[in-house]
């Protein structure tokens, strides 16, 4: 079975959490939210256009690692950025996840982080307006 880009993005997200916490725990929660529900993370309004969707699927991926340092939060989606030791990671996992999720009309963000772990939120539209394409 061929892995879809979205599967790859979500797998990268969980793999990244798993690598950070040896013997730790990853919890994935899903929920549906209506298009008119406002959604904020870290006091930032969601950038998904609510008018083009019939609702959203949200995935919360929580680990019980050491959290993401505040001075690193702005760079976690940058290609090749890693906090791991040399040879332990490429710094591409979250960057690839970000691109794939964005290509599907969604968004990914840090919902919460601290010494008890990090929660990432992935928000995907259930259905979005299809782009009109020219056939050549």
C-alpha positions in Angstrom: 0.0 0.0 0.0 1.3 3.4 -1.0 1.7 5.9 1.8 -0.1 9.2 1.1 1.6 12.6 1.7 -0.8 13.2 4.6 0.0 9.9 6.2 3.7 10.8 5.8 3.2 14.2 7.5 1.4 12.7 10.5 3.9 9.9 10.8 6.7 12.4 10.8 5.0 14.3 13.6 4.7 11.2 15.8 8.2 10.0 15.0 9.6 13.3 16.0 7.9 13.1 19.4 9.0 9.4 19.8 12.6 10.2 19.1 12.7 13.0 21.8 11.5 10.8 24.6 13.1 7.4 25.3 10.6 5.3 27.1 8.1 8.1 27.0 4.5 8.3 26.0 2.7 9.7 23.0 -1.0 10.4 23.1 -3.1 11.3 20.1 -6.5 12.8 20.4 -8.9 13.6 17.6 -11.9 15.8 17.5 -14.3 17.5 15.0 -15.0 21.2 15.2 -17.6 23.1 13.3 -16.7 25.8 10.7 -18.0 28.6 12.9 -16.0 27.6 16.0 -13.2 30.0 16.6 -9.8 28.3 17.2 -6.9 29.9 18.9 -3.4 28.5 19.7 -1.0 30.6 21.8 -3.4 33.5 21.4 -3.2 33.4 17.5 -6.3 33.0 15.5 -6.5 30.1 13.1 -5.5 31.1 9.5 -7.8 28.5 7.9 -10.7 30.1 6.0 -13.8 28.9 7.8 -16.1 29.8 5.0 -14.6 27.2 2.6 -14.9 24.2 5.0 -17.7 22.1 6.4 -15.7 21.7 9.6 -12.3 20.6 10.8 -10.6 17.5 12.1 -8.1 18.3 14.8 -5.4 16.0 15.9 -3.6 16.7 19.2 -0.3 14.9 19.5 1.1 15.1 23.0 4.3 13.7 24.4 5.7 13.7 27.9 9.2 14.8 27.0 11.1 17.9 28.3 9.2 20.4 26.1 10.6 22.8 23.5 12.7 25.7 24.7 11.1 29.1 24.1 14.1 30.4 22.1 13.6 27.4 19.7 9.9 27.7 19.0 10.2 30.1 16.1 12.5 27.7 14.2 11.0 24.2 14.7 9.4 24.1 11.2 12.6 25.4 9.5 14.2 22.8 7.2 17.3 21.2 8.7 16.7 22.8 12.2 17.3 20.2 14.9 18.0 20.2 18.6 19.4 16.7 18.4 23.0 15.6 18.6 24.9 15.4 15.3 23.9 12.2 13.5 20.7 11.8 15.5 18.3 13.7 13.2 18.1 15.6 9.9 15.8 18.4 11.0 13.4 17.6 8.2 10.5 15.9 10.1 8.5 18.9 11.2 9.4 20.9 8.1 8.0 18.1 5.9 5.0 17.7 8.1 4.3 21.5 7.9 4.5 21.5 4.1 2.2 18.5 3.6 -0.4 19.7 6.1 -0.4 23.1 4.5 -0.8 21.5 1.1 -3.9 19.9 2.4 -5.3 23.3 3.5 -4.5 22.7 7.1 -2.2 24.0 9.8 0.1 22.7 12.4 1.3 24.5 15.5 2.6 24.0 19.0 -0.5 24.1 21.2 1.4 23.8 24.5 4.9 23.1 25.7 6.6 22.9 29.0 8.7 20.7 31.2 6.0 18.0 31.2 5.8 17.7 27.4 4.6 19.2 24.2 1.2 19.2 22.5 1.2 19.8 18.7 -2.1 20.5 17.0 -2.9 19.6 13.4 -6.1 21.1 12.0 -7.4 19.9 8.6 -10.5 21.1 6.8 -13.0 18.3 6.3 -13.8 19.6 2.8 -12.4 22.6 1.0 -13.2 24.4 -2.1 -11.5 22.7 -5.0 -9.1 24.7 -7.1 -10.0 25.2 -10.7 -7.3 23.8 -12.9 -6.7 24.3 -16.6 -6.3 21.1 -18.6 -3.7 21.4 -21.3 
